[in-house]
Amino acid sequence: MEEKKYQIKTMQDVFNCVTMDNINNFIIDFRGVIETYIAFRNLSKTIGEVEGLPPGLAEVSSEGYTWIDDGKHDKTVKIAIK
């Protein structure tokens, strides 16, 4: 069976993909996304402070993510410079 992929950018995107059958898997994966964001934000802040970078230069942002409804809970993170 082909895994279902969803682009998550808004709460409406979440509402459109989550069902009672997959909500637990979504919550586990979403928590992982949030924890990863927090870790990168903290790392970015520390690097900015150590390197004396101006505020805002080492910020972390996201334009959303792709959730794969496969029950696996693994993740891939891509870092890019704007």
PyMOL Python script that loads the backbone (N, CA, C, O; Angstrom):
from pymol import cmd

cmd.read_pdbstr("""\
ATOM      1  N   MET A   1       0.832  -1.175   0.000  1.00  0.00           N
ATOM      2  CA  MET A   1       0.000   0.000   0.000  1.00  0.00           C
ATOM      3  C   MET A   1       0.886   1.251   0.000  1.00  0.00           C
ATOM      4  O   MET A   1       1.858   1.325   0.751  1.00  0.00           O
ATOM      5  N   GLU A   2       0.550   2.224  -0.837  1.00  0.00           N
ATOM      6  CA  GLU A   2       1.335   3.452  -0.933  1.00  0.00           C
ATOM      7  C   GLU A   2       1.078   4.333   0.279  1.00  0.00           C
ATOM      8  O   GLU A   2      -0.065   4.515   0.698  1.00  0.00           O
ATOM      9  N   GLU A   3       2.149   4.875   0.834  1.00  0.00           N
ATOM     10  CA  GLU A   3       2.012   5.738   1.995  1.00  0.00           C
ATOM     11  C   GLU A   3       1.419   7.085   1.582  1.00  0.00           C
ATOM     12  O   GLU A   3       1.677   7.586   0.487  1.00  0.00           O
ATOM     13  N   LYS A   4       0.632   7.650   2.469  1.00  0.00           N
ATOM     14  CA  LYS A   4      -0.012   8.926   2.199  1.00  0.00           C
ATOM     15  C   LYS A   4       0.895  10.052   2.697  1.00  0.00           C
ATOM     16  O   LYS A   4       1.396  10.001   3.821  1.00  0.00           O
ATOM     17  N   LYS A   5       1.106  11.072   1.852  1.00  0.00           N
ATOM     18  CA  LYS A   5       1.944  12.217   2.204  1.00  0.00           C
ATOM     19  C   LYS A   5       1.083  13.474   2.231  1.00  0.00           C
ATOM     20  O   LYS A   5       0.239  13.690   1.361  1.00  0.00           O
ATOM     21  N   TYR A   6       1.315  14.292   3.246  1.00  0.00           N
ATOM     22  CA  TYR A   6       0.551  15.516   3.423  1.00  0.00           C
ATOM     23  C   TYR A   6       1.499  16.687   3.660  1.00  0.00           C
ATOM     24  O   TYR A   6       2.429  16.585   4.460  1.00  0.00           O
ATOM     25  N   GLN A   7       1.266  17.788   2.974  1.00  0.00           N
ATOM     26  CA  GLN A   7       2.003  19.019   3.221  1.00  0.00           C
ATOM     27  C   GLN A   7       1.313  19.747   4.360  1.00  0.00           C
ATOM     28  O   GLN A   7       0.134  20.084   4.261  1.00  0.00           O
ATOM     29  N   ILE A   8       2.039  19.989   5.438  1.00  0.00           N
ATOM     30  CA  ILE A   8       1.490  20.662   6.608  1.00  0.00           C
ATOM     31  C   ILE A   8       2.081  22.068   6.694  1.00  0.00           C
ATOM     32  O   ILE A   8       3.274  22.240   6.945  1.00  0.00           O
ATOM     33  N   LYS A   9       1.233  23.061   6.484  1.00  0.00           N
ATOM     34  CA  LYS A   9       1.646  24.461   6.609  1.00  0.00           C
ATOM     35  C   LYS A   9       0.707  25.244   7.515  1.00  0.00           C
ATOM     36  O   LYS A   9       1.086  26.281   8.060  1.00  0.00           O
ATOM     37  N   THR A  10      -0.503  24.758   7.674  1.00  0.00           N
ATOM     38  CA  THR A  10      -1.504  25.456   8.483  1.00  0.00           C
ATOM     39  C   THR A  10      -2.254  24.441   9.345  1.00  0.00           C
ATOM     40  O   THR A  10      -2.150  23.232   9.138  1.00  0.00           O
ATOM     41  N   MET A  11      -3.001  24.950  10.301  1.00  0.00           N
ATOM     42  CA  MET A  11      -3.839  24.066  11.102  1.00  0.00           C
ATOM     43  C   MET A  11      -4.894  23.395  10.232  1.00  0.00           C
ATOM     44  O   MET A  11      -5.283  22.258  10.496  1.00  0.00           O
ATOM     45  N   GLN A  12      -5.359  24.089   9.200  1.00  0.00           N
ATOM     46  CA  GLN A  12      -6.347  23.478   8.301  1.00  0.00           C
ATOM     47  C   GLN A  12      -5.751  22.248   7.626  1.00  0.00           C
ATOM     48  O   GLN A  12      -6.447  21.254   7.418  1.00  0.00           O
ATOM     49  N   ASP A  13      -4.463  22.310   7.283  1.00  0.00           N
ATOM     50  CA  ASP A  13      -3.794  21.145   6.699  1.00  0.00           C
ATOM     51  C   ASP A  13      -3.816  19.965   7.668  1.00  0.00           C
ATOM     52  O   ASP A  13      -4.006  18.819   7.261  1.00  0.00           O
ATOM     53  N   VAL A  14      -3.620  20.257   8.948  1.00  0.00           N
ATOM     54  CA  VAL A  14      -3.678  19.211   9.977  1.00  0.00           C
ATOM     55  C   VAL A  14      -5.085  18.624  10.028  1.00  0.00           C
ATOM     56  O   VAL A  14      -5.254  17.404  10.019  1.00  0.00           O
ATOM     57  N   PHE A  15      -6.080  19.482  10.079  1.00  0.00           N
ATOM     58  CA  PHE A  15      -7.460  19.021  10.156  1.00  0.00           C
ATOM     59  C   PHE A  15      -7.835  18.170   8.940  1.00  0.00           C
ATOM     60  O   PHE A  15      -8.629  17.235   9.050  1.00  0.00           O
ATOM     61  N   ASN A  16      -7.263  18.498   7.789  1.00  0.00           N
ATOM     62  CA  ASN A  16      -7.587  17.779   6.557  1.00  0.00           C
ATOM     63  C   ASN A  16      -6.955  16.390   6.479  1.00  0.00           C
ATOM     64  O   ASN A  16      -7.425  15.539   5.724  1.00  0.00           O
ATOM     65  N   CYS A  17      -5.899  16.155   7.249  1.00  0.00           N
ATOM     66  CA  CYS A  17      -5.232  14.851   7.124  1.00  0.00           C
ATOM     67  C   CYS A  17      -5.421  13.934   8.328  1.00  0.00           C
ATOM     68  O   CYS A  17      -5.257  12.720   8.208  1.00  0.00           O
ATOM     69  N   VAL A  18      -5.760  14.491   9.477  1.00  0.00           N
ATOM     70  CA  VAL A  18      -5.861  13.679  10.694  1.00  0.00           C
ATOM     71  C   VAL A  18      -7.254  13.085  10.836  1.00  0.00           C
ATOM     72  O   VAL A  18      -8.269  13.758  10.658  1.00  0.00           O
ATOM     73  N   THR A  19      -7.261  11.803  11.161  1.00  0.00           N
ATOM     74  CA  THR A  19      -8.512  11.081  11.431  1.00  0.00           C
ATOM     75  C   THR A  19      -8.378  10.388  12.783  1.00  0.00           C
ATOM     76  O   THR A  19      -7.301  10.394  13.379  1.00  0.00           O
ATOM     77  N   MET A  20      -9.435   9.808  13.255  1.00  0.00           N
ATOM     78  CA  MET A  20      -9.344   9.057  14.513  1.00  0.00           C
ATOM     79  C   MET A  20      -8.417   7.849  14.369  1.00  0.00           C
ATOM     80  O   MET A  20      -7.862   7.373  15.359  1.00  0.00           O
ATOM     81  N   ASP A  21      -8.249   7.354  13.150  1.00  0.00           N
ATOM     82  CA  ASP A  21      -7.374   6.199  12.923  1.00  0.00           C
ATOM     83  C   ASP A  21      -5.890   6.560  12.931  1.00  0.00           C
ATOM     84  O   ASP A  21      -5.059   5.719  13.274  1.00  0.00           O
ATOM     85  N   ASN A  22      -5.541   7.800  12.559  1.00  0.00           N
ATOM     86  CA  ASN A  22      -4.114   8.124  12.457  1.00  0.00           C
ATOM     87  C   ASN A  22      -3.667   9.231  13.415  1.00  0.00           C
ATOM     88  O   ASN A  22      -2.513   9.656  13.367  1.00  0.00           O
ATOM     89  N   ILE A  23      -4.560   9.698  14.278  1.00  0.00           N
ATOM     90  CA  ILE A  23      -4.221  10.825  15.149  1.00  0.00           C
ATOM     91  C   ILE A  23      -3.037  10.527  16.066  1.00  0.00           C
ATOM     92  O   ILE A  23      -2.198  11.403  16.275  1.00  0.00           O
ATOM     93  N   ASN A  24      -2.946   9.330  16.611  1.00  0.00           N
ATOM     94  CA  ASN A  24      -1.827   9.018  17.507  1.00  0.00           C
ATOM     95  C   ASN A  24      -0.495   9.057  16.766  1.00  0.00           C
ATOM     96  O   ASN A  24       0.490   9.578  17.289  1.00  0.00           O
ATOM     97  N   ASN A  25      -0.458   8.515  15.560  1.00  0.00           N
ATOM     98  CA  ASN A  25       0.776   8.577  14.769  1.00  0.00           C
ATOM     99  C   ASN A  25       1.121  10.017  14.417  1.00  0.00           C
ATOM    100  O   ASN A  25       2.290  10.401  14.460  1.00  0.00           O
ATOM    101  N   PHE A  26       0.123  10.813  14.072  1.00  0.00           N
ATOM    102  CA  PHE A  26       0.377  12.211  13.744  1.00  0.00           C
ATOM    103  C   PHE A  26       0.957  12.943  14.949  1.00  0.00           C
ATOM    104  O   PHE A  26       1.938  13.673  14.810  1.00  0.00           O
ATOM    105  N   ILE A  27       0.371  12.762  16.121  1.00  0.00           N
ATOM    106  CA  ILE A  27       0.824  13.465  17.320  1.00  0.00           C
ATOM    107  C   ILE A  27       2.272  13.093  17.655  1.00  0.00           C
ATOM    108  O   ILE A  27       3.064  13.965  18.014  1.00  0.00           O
ATOM    109  N   ILE A  28       2.622  11.824  17.543  1.00  0.00           N
ATOM    110  CA  ILE A  28       4.003  11.402  17.795  1.00  0.00           C
ATOM    111  C   ILE A  28       4.948  12.101  16.820  1.00  0.00           C
ATOM    112  O   ILE A  28       5.982  12.631  17.226  1.00  0.00           O
ATOM    113  N   ASP A  29       4.596  12.102  15.547  1.00  0.00           N
ATOM    114  CA  ASP A  29       5.449  12.726  14.539  1.00  0.00           C
ATOM    115  C   ASP A  29       5.500  14.241  14.710  1.00  0.00           C
ATOM    116  O   ASP A  29       6.567  14.839  14.566  1.00  0.00           O
ATOM    117  N   PHE A  30       4.371  14.869  15.013  1.00  0.00           N
ATOM    118  CA  PHE A  30       4.332  16.318  15.185  1.00  0.00           C
ATOM    119  C   PHE A  30       5.179  16.745  16.379  1.00  0.00           C
ATOM    120  O   PHE A  30       5.872  17.761  16.328  1.00  0.00           O
ATOM    121  N   ARG A  31       5.116  15.976  17.429  1.00  0.00           N
ATOM    122  CA  ARG A  31       5.960  16.265  18.598  1.00  0.00           C
ATOM    123  C   ARG A  31       7.429  16.211  18.204  1.00  0.00           C
ATOM    124  O   ARG A  31       8.223  17.046  18.637  1.00  0.00           O
ATOM    125  N   GLY A  32       7.788  15.234  17.389  1.00  0.00           N
ATOM    126  CA  GLY A  32       9.166  15.137  16.917  1.00  0.00           C
ATOM    127  C   GLY A  32       9.584  16.354  16.106  1.00  0.00           C
ATOM    128  O   GLY A  32      10.715  16.825  16.227  1.00  0.00           O
ATOM    129  N   VAL A  33       8.677  16.866  15.278  1.00  0.00           N
ATOM    130  CA  VAL A  33       8.951  18.071  14.494  1.00  0.00           C
ATOM    131  C   VAL A  33       9.186  19.258  15.427  1.00  0.00           C
ATOM    132  O   VAL A  33      10.142  20.012  15.246  1.00  0.00           O
ATOM    133  N   ILE A  34       8.328  19.421  16.406  1.00  0.00           N
ATOM    134  CA  ILE A  34       8.457  20.535  17.345  1.00  0.00           C
ATOM    135  C   ILE A  34       9.743  20.417  18.162  1.00  0.00           C
ATOM    136  O   ILE A  34      10.448  21.410  18.345  1.00  0.00           O
ATOM    137  N   GLU A  35      10.055  19.232  18.649  1.00  0.00           N
ATOM    138  CA  GLU A  35      11.283  19.044  19.429  1.00  0.00           C
ATOM    139  C   GLU A  35      12.523  19.320  18.586  1.00  0.00           C
ATOM    140  O   GLU A  35      13.496  19.884  19.085  1.00  0.00           O
ATOM    141  N   THR A  36      12.499  18.933  17.322  1.00  0.00           N
ATOM    142  CA  THR A  36      13.620  19.208  16.425  1.00  0.00           C
ATOM    143  C   THR A  36      13.768  20.706  16.209  1.00  0.00           C
ATOM    144  O   THR A  36      14.882  21.229  16.231  1.00  0.00           O
ATOM    145  N   TYR A  37      12.652  21.401  16.002  1.00  0.00           N
ATOM    146  CA  TYR A  37      12.684  22.848  15.834  1.00  0.00           C
ATOM    147  C   TYR A  37      13.295  23.513  17.068  1.00  0.00           C
ATOM    148  O   TYR A  37      14.155  24.384  16.937  1.00  0.00           O
ATOM    149  N   ILE A  38      12.864  23.113  18.251  1.00  0.00           N
ATOM    150  CA  ILE A  38      13.385  23.695  19.492  1.00  0.00           C
ATOM    151  C   ILE A  38      14.888  23.466  19.597  1.00  0.00           C
ATOM    152  O   ILE A  38      15.627  24.380  19.966  1.00  0.00           O
ATOM    153  N   ALA A  39      15.347  22.270  19.283  1.00  0.00           N
ATOM    154  CA  ALA A  39      16.779  21.968  19.357  1.00  0.00           C
ATOM    155  C   ALA A  39      17.575  22.842  18.385  1.00  0.00           C
ATOM    156  O   ALA A  39      18.623  23.373  18.750  1.00  0.00           O
ATOM    157  N   PHE A  40      17.087  22.993  17.158  1.00  0.00           N
ATOM    158  CA  PHE A  40      17.780  23.831  16.184  1.00  0.00           C
ATOM    159  C   PHE A  40      17.734  25.304  16.585  1.00  0.00           C
ATOM    160  O   PHE A  40      18.709  26.031  16.389  1.00  0.00           O
ATOM    161  N   ARG A  41      16.617  25.745  17.139  1.00  0.00           N
ATOM    162  CA  ARG A  41      16.510  27.138  17.590  1.00  0.00           C
ATOM    163  C   ARG A  41      17.529  27.418  18.691  1.00  0.00           C
ATOM    164  O   ARG A  41      18.197  28.452  18.679  1.00  0.00           O
ATOM    165  N   ASN A  42      17.644  26.488  19.649  1.00  0.00           N
ATOM    166  CA  ASN A  42      18.604  26.661  20.736  1.00  0.00           C
ATOM    167  C   ASN A  42      20.040  26.629  20.218  1.00  0.00           C
ATOM    168  O   ASN A  42      20.875  27.423  20.650  1.00  0.00           O
ATOM    169  N   LEU A  43      20.324  25.720  19.304  1.00  0.00           N
ATOM    170  CA  LEU A  43      21.664  25.639  18.716  1.00  0.00           C
ATOM    171  C   LEU A  43      21.992  26.916  17.953  1.00  0.00           C
ATOM    172  O   LEU A  43      23.095  27.449  18.077  1.00  0.00           O
ATOM    173  N   SER A  44      21.045  27.404  17.170  1.00  0.00           N
ATOM    174  CA  SER A  44      21.236  28.630  16.397  1.00  0.00           C
ATOM    175  C   SER A  44      21.497  29.820  17.313  1.00  0.00           C
ATOM    176  O   SER A  44      22.368  30.644  17.035  1.00  0.00           O
ATOM    177  N   LYS A  45      20.746  29.909  18.399  1.00  0.00           N
ATOM    178  CA  LYS A  45      20.930  31.000  19.357  1.00  0.00           C
ATOM    179  C   LYS A  45      22.319  30.945  19.978  1.00  0.00           C
ATOM    180  O   LYS A  45      22.988  31.971  20.103  1.00  0.00           O
ATOM    181  N   THR A  46      22.748  29.762  20.362  1.00  0.00           N
ATOM    182  CA  THR A  46      24.067  29.601  20.967  1.00  0.00           C
ATOM    183  C   THR A  46      25.168  29.976  19.980  1.00  0.00           C
ATOM    184  O   THR A  46      26.108  30.685  20.341  1.00  0.00           O
ATOM    185  N   ILE A  47      25.062  29.513  18.752  1.00  0.00           N
ATOM    186  CA  ILE A  47      26.064  29.851  17.738  1.00  0.00           C
ATOM    187  C   ILE A  47      26.090  31.357  17.506  1.00  0.00           C
ATOM    188  O   ILE A  47      27.164  31.950  17.403  1.00  0.00           O
ATOM    189  N   GLY A  48      24.921  31.975  17.424  1.00  0.00           N
ATOM    190  CA  GLY A  48      24.844  33.420  17.247  1.00  0.00           C
ATOM    191  C   GLY A  48      25.524  34.174  18.369  1.00  0.00           C
ATOM    192  O   GLY A  48      26.238  35.147  18.126  1.00  0.00           O
ATOM    193  N   GLU A  49      25.307  33.730  19.596  1.00  0.00           N
ATOM    194  CA  GLU A  49      25.939  34.381  20.751  1.00  0.00           C
ATOM    195  C   GLU A  49      27.443  34.184  20.740  1.00  0.00           C
ATOM    196  O   GLU A  49      28.189  35.137  20.964  1.00  0.00           O
ATOM    197  N   VAL A  50      27.908  32.964  20.483  1.00  0.00           N
ATOM    198  CA  VAL A  50      29.342  32.664  20.478  1.00  0.00           C
ATOM    199  C   VAL A  50      30.061  33.431  19.371  1.00  0.00           C
ATOM    200  O   VAL A  50      31.168  33.933  19.565  1.00  0.00           O
ATOM    201  N   GLU A  51      29.422  33.514  18.218  1.00  0.00           N
ATOM    202  CA  GLU A  51      30.034  34.188  17.065  1.00  0.00           C
ATOM    203  C   GLU A  51      29.773  35.693  17.045  1.00  0.00           C
ATOM    204  O   GLU A  51      30.304  36.400  16.188  1.00  0.00           O
ATOM    205  N   GLY A  52      28.964  36.186  17.977  1.00  0.00           N
ATOM    206  CA  GLY A  52      28.666  37.613  18.029  1.00  0.00           C
ATOM    207  C   GLY A  52      27.843  38.103  16.847  1.00  0.00           C
ATOM    208  O   GLY A  52      28.014  39.235  16.393  1.00  0.00           O
ATOM    209  N   LEU A  53      26.961  37.262  16.352  1.00  0.00           N
ATOM    210  CA  LEU A  53      26.137  37.635  15.204  1.00  0.00           C
ATOM    211  C   LEU A  53      25.028  38.595  15.618  1.00  0.00           C
ATOM    212  O   LEU A  53      24.539  38.530  16.746  1.00  0.00           O
ATOM    213  N   PRO A  54      24.629  39.482  14.717  1.00  0.00           N
ATOM    214  CA  PRO A  54      23.517  40.388  15.036  1.00  0.00           C
ATOM    215  C   PRO A  54      22.226  39.601  15.286  1.00  0.00           C
ATOM    216  O   PRO A  54      22.015  38.543  14.693  1.00  0.00           O
ATOM    217  N   PRO A  55      21.362  40.124  16.169  1.00  0.00           N
ATOM    218  CA  PRO A  55      20.083  39.439  16.422  1.00  0.00           C
ATOM    219  C   PRO A  55      19.319  39.216  15.116  1.00  0.00           C
ATOM    220  O   PRO A  55      19.262  40.095  14.256  1.00  0.00           O
ATOM    221  N   GLY A  56      18.745  38.045  14.988  1.00  0.00           N
ATOM    222  CA  GLY A  56      17.953  37.721  13.806  1.00  0.00           C
ATOM    223  C   GLY A  56      18.720  37.043  12.697  1.00  0.00           C
ATOM    224  O   GLY A  56      18.117  36.425  11.820  1.00  0.00           O
ATOM    225  N   LEU A  57      20.049  37.144  12.713  1.00  0.00           N
ATOM    226  CA  LEU A  57      20.832  36.550  11.635  1.00  0.00           C
ATOM    227  C   LEU A  57      20.850  35.020  11.717  1.00  0.00           C
ATOM    228  O   LEU A  57      20.906  34.341  10.692  1.00  0.00           O
ATOM    229  N   ALA A  58      20.804  34.497  12.911  1.00  0.00           N
ATOM    230  CA  ALA A  58      20.877  33.043  13.090  1.00  0.00           C
ATOM    231  C   ALA A  58      19.525  32.473  13.501  1.00  0.00           C
ATOM    232  O   ALA A  58      19.470  31.545  14.309  1.00  0.00           O
ATOM    233  N   GLU A  59      18.442  33.009  12.964  1.00  0.00           N
ATOM    234  CA  GLU A  59      17.107  32.515  13.304  1.00  0.00           C
ATOM    235  C   GLU A  59      16.778  31.236  12.541  1.00  0.00           C
ATOM    236  O   GLU A  59      17.318  30.972  11.467  1.00  0.00           O
ATOM    237  N   VAL A  60      15.895  30.470  13.116  1.00  0.00           N
ATOM    238  CA  VAL A  60      15.411  29.248  12.491  1.00  0.00           C
ATOM    239  C   VAL A  60      13.949  29.470  12.134  1.00  0.00           C
ATOM    240  O   VAL A  60      13.169  29.957  12.952  1.00  0.00           O
ATOM    241  N   SER A  61      13.585  29.112  10.915  1.00  0.00           N
ATOM    242  CA  SER A  61      12.186  29.249  10.506  1.00  0.00           C
ATOM    243  C   SER A  61      11.784  28.030   9.677  1.00  0.00           C
ATOM    244  O   SER A  61      12.627  27.243   9.246  1.00  0.00           O
ATOM    245  N   SER A  62      10.504  27.898   9.470  1.00  0.00           N
ATOM    246  CA  SER A  62       9.995  26.761   8.715  1.00  0.00           C
ATOM    247  C   SER A  62       8.828  27.196   7.848  1.00  0.00           C
ATOM    248  O   SER A  62       8.025  28.042   8.240  1.00  0.00           O
ATOM    249  N   GLU A  63       8.747  26.617   6.687  1.00  0.00           N
ATOM    250  CA  GLU A  63       7.607  26.859   5.805  1.00  0.00           C
ATOM    251  C   GLU A  63       6.650  25.664   5.817  1.00  0.00           C
ATOM    252  O   GLU A  63       5.808  25.521   4.931  1.00  0.00           O
ATOM    253  N   GLY A  64       6.792  24.815   6.829  1.00  0.00           N
ATOM    254  CA  GLY A  64       5.942  23.640   6.940  1.00  0.00           C
ATOM    255  C   GLY A  64       6.762  22.366   6.788  1.00  0.00           C
ATOM    256  O   GLY A  64       7.992  22.402   6.764  1.00  0.00           O
ATOM    257  N   TYR A  65       6.079  21.267   6.687  1.00  0.00           N
ATOM    258  CA  TYR A  65       6.756  19.986   6.527  1.00  0.00           C
ATOM    259  C   TYR A  65       5.826  18.990   5.848  1.00  0.00           C
ATOM    260  O   TYR A  65       4.621  19.213   5.729  1.00  0.00           O
ATOM    261  N   THR A  66       6.413  17.899   5.411  1.00  0.00           N
ATOM    262  CA  THR A  66       5.638  16.822   4.807  1.00  0.00           C
ATOM    263  C   THR A  66       5.466  15.730   5.848  1.00  0.00           C
ATOM    264  O   THR A  66       6.443  15.178   6.354  1.00  0.00           O
ATOM    265  N   TRP A  67       4.215  15.425   6.162  1.00  0.00           N
ATOM    266  CA  TRP A  67       3.946  14.312   7.074  1.00  0.00           C
ATOM    267  C   TRP A  67       3.608  13.094   6.235  1.00  0.00           C
ATOM    268  O   TRP A  67       2.756  13.142   5.348  1.00  0.00           O
ATOM    269  N   ILE A  68       4.296  11.999   6.535  1.00  0.00           N
ATOM    270  CA  ILE A  68       4.034  10.740   5.845  1.00  0.00           C
ATOM    271  C   ILE A  68       3.293   9.826   6.812  1.00  0.00           C
ATOM    272  O   ILE A  68       3.817   9.454   7.862  1.00  0.00           O
ATOM    273  N   ASP A  69       2.089   9.476   6.450  1.00  0.00           N
ATOM    274  CA  ASP A  69       1.221   8.643   7.293  1.00  0.00           C
ATOM    275  C   ASP A  69       1.569   7.179   7.066  1.00  0.00           C
ATOM    276  O   ASP A  69       0.859   6.452   6.372  1.00  0.00           O
ATOM    277  N   ASP A  70       2.692   6.762   7.676  1.00  0.00           N
ATOM    278  CA  ASP A  70       3.158   5.392   7.493  1.00  0.00           C
ATOM    279  C   ASP A  70       3.389   4.662   8.814  1.00  0.00           C
ATOM    280  O   ASP A  70       3.752   3.486   8.820  1.00  0.00           O
ATOM    281  N   GLY A  71       3.180   5.360   9.933  1.00  0.00           N
ATOM    282  CA  GLY A  71       3.346   4.743  11.241  1.00  0.00           C
ATOM    283  C   GLY A  71       4.788   4.530  11.650  1.00  0.00           C
ATOM    284  O   GLY A  71       5.045   3.855  12.646  1.00  0.00           O
ATOM    285  N   LYS A  72       5.742   5.089  10.908  1.00  0.00           N
ATOM    286  CA  LYS A  72       7.152   4.824  11.202  1.00  0.00           C
ATOM    287  C   LYS A  72       7.787   5.808  12.170  1.00  0.00           C
ATOM    288  O   LYS A  72       8.656   5.359  12.917  1.00  0.00           O
ATOM    289  N   HIS A  73       7.486   7.008  12.247  1.00  0.00           N
ATOM    290  CA  HIS A  73       8.032   7.990  13.192  1.00  0.00           C
ATOM    291  C   HIS A  73       9.497   8.348  12.966  1.00  0.00           C
ATOM    292  O   HIS A  73      10.167   8.794  13.898  1.00  0.00           O
ATOM    293  N   ASP A  74      10.007   8.163  11.754  1.00  0.00           N
ATOM    294  CA  ASP A  74      11.354   8.643  11.476  1.00  0.00           C
ATOM    295  C   ASP A  74      11.249  10.002  10.807  1.00  0.00           C
ATOM    296  O   ASP A  74      10.180  10.381  10.328  1.00  0.00           O
ATOM    297  N   LYS A  75      12.365  10.745  10.770  1.00  0.00           N
ATOM    298  CA  LYS A  75      12.301  12.080  10.184  1.00  0.00           C
ATOM    299  C   LYS A  75      13.605  12.428   9.499  1.00  0.00           C
ATOM    300  O   LYS A  75      14.668  11.889   9.807  1.00  0.00           O
ATOM    301  N   THR A  76      13.485  13.348   8.559  1.00  0.00           N
ATOM    302  CA  THR A  76      14.626  13.896   7.850  1.00  0.00           C
ATOM    303  C   THR A  76      14.540  15.404   7.959  1.00  0.00           C
ATOM    304  O   THR A  76      13.477  15.990   7.750  1.00  0.00           O
ATOM    305  N   VAL A  77      15.657  16.029   8.285  1.00  0.00           N
ATOM    306  CA  VAL A  77      15.690  17.478   8.411  1.00  0.00           C
ATOM    307  C   VAL A  77      16.643  18.027   7.363  1.00  0.00           C
ATOM    308  O   VAL A  77      17.754  17.526   7.194  1.00  0.00           O
ATOM    309  N   LYS A  78      16.194  19.071   6.656  1.00  0.00           N
ATOM    310  CA  LYS A  78      17.027  19.758   5.674  1.00  0.00           C
ATOM    311  C   LYS A  78      17.244  21.190   6.146  1.00  0.00           C
ATOM    312  O   LYS A  78      16.298  21.875   6.535  1.00  0.00           O
ATOM    313  N   ILE A  79      18.486  21.631   6.109  1.00  0.00           N
ATOM    314  CA  ILE A  79      18.826  22.983   6.523  1.00  0.00           C
ATOM    315  C   ILE A  79      19.263  23.751   5.292  1.00  0.00           C
ATOM    316  O   ILE A  79      20.072  23.265   4.502  1.00  0.00           O
ATOM    317  N   ALA A  80      18.726  24.952   5.130  1.00  0.00           N
ATOM    318  CA  ALA A  80      19.085  25.791   3.995  1.00  0.00           C
ATOM    319  C   ALA A  80      19.288  27.224   4.452  1.00  0.00           C
ATOM    320  O   ALA A  80      18.744  27.647   5.472  1.00  0.00           O
ATOM    321  N   ILE A  81      20.062  27.952   3.701  1.00  0.00           N
ATOM    322  CA  ILE A  81      20.299  29.364   4.001  1.00  0.00           C
ATOM    323  C   ILE A  81      19.452  30.188   3.043  1.00  0.00           C
ATOM    324  O   ILE A  81      19.395  29.912   1.845  1.00  0.00           O
ATOM    325  N   LYS A  82      18.799  31.198   3.589  1.00  0.00           N
ATOM    326  CA  LYS A  82      17.985  32.082   2.743  1.00  0.00           C
ATOM    327  C   LYS A  82      18.864  33.083   2.046  1.00  0.00           C
ATOM    328  O   LYS A  82      18.369  33.917   1.288  1.00  0.00           O
TER     329      LYS A  82
END
""", "prot")
cmd.dss("prot")
cmd.show_as("cartoon", "prot")
cmd.util.cbc("prot")
cmd.orient("prot")
